[in-house]
């Protein structure tokens, strides 16, 4: 089944070229189907690229998904065109009285800044608190995961010795958890970050469970046992060339980055990276949508109840 998005969103052409079923508003309005309402809070500077990556994965399930895009109103984006933001994105004030079956909160390249010093931190805290009452299940990505674990559970991040960048092997810790269904014992996930979370901090909270972990990259996937929150420390949604683009961007800035781990064939940055994680990403998002959104959310979306207090 398709994802439903606004007719003129630039991602449509790329998704249709990949044979991903995209449904425009006019066609969706003619169907008597209750689609899943998914909200994406996109904090990434590369907004158009991130939209396409996430919509590709959300569109690869048999469920009809109605997607809305949300931005931080208290942050001025330097990379996304203003007309794109005003046309396709909503602000929190516009959606705060609504309910959603699921929500995705993306990462952001602000790991080295203290949470409270991020210019939109207060707004993000308001949205994360709102999500516990108005969203059935929230899926956090990379820095979005670290921010949520800090806000909801007081779990701090720590600075890594060097940037973690590459494709890492992870061990599935609970093969019977619905989010991990159909995975191999070991899975590949891209990472691109300067900070991490200690396992010991997560284990202090009995309501949290580590679902996948790497000897090199550390904790990768964490779940609230009630199914209402998931925290993915990597970027399963990344395209083949995303890490390469980041590497060359940093090199051009004179940062002298290390080559992404297990990424370029023969560690040759001129070689085309192999796409080795796409199937795992597809299963991850499909499992989340199926087992923790579609099968759990109330049919009457306004019946979603808070799971805090």
Buried (B, 14 or more C-beta within 10 A) or exposed (E): BBBBBBEEBEBBEBBEEEEBEBBBEEEBEEEEEEBBBBBBBBBBBBBBBBBBBBBBBBBBBEBBBBBBBBBBBBBEBEEBEEEBBEEBBBBBEEBEEBBBBBBBBBBBBBBEEEBEEBEBBEBBBBBBBBBBEBBBBBBBBBBBBBBBBBBBBEBEBEEBEEBBBBBBEBEBBBEEBBBBEEBEEEBBBBBBBBBBBBEEBBEEBEEBBBBBBBEEBBBBBBBBEEBBBBBBBBBBBBBBEBBBEBBEEBEEEEEEBEBBBBBBEEEEBEEEBEEEBBBBBBBBBBBBBBBBBBEBBEEEBEEBEEBEE
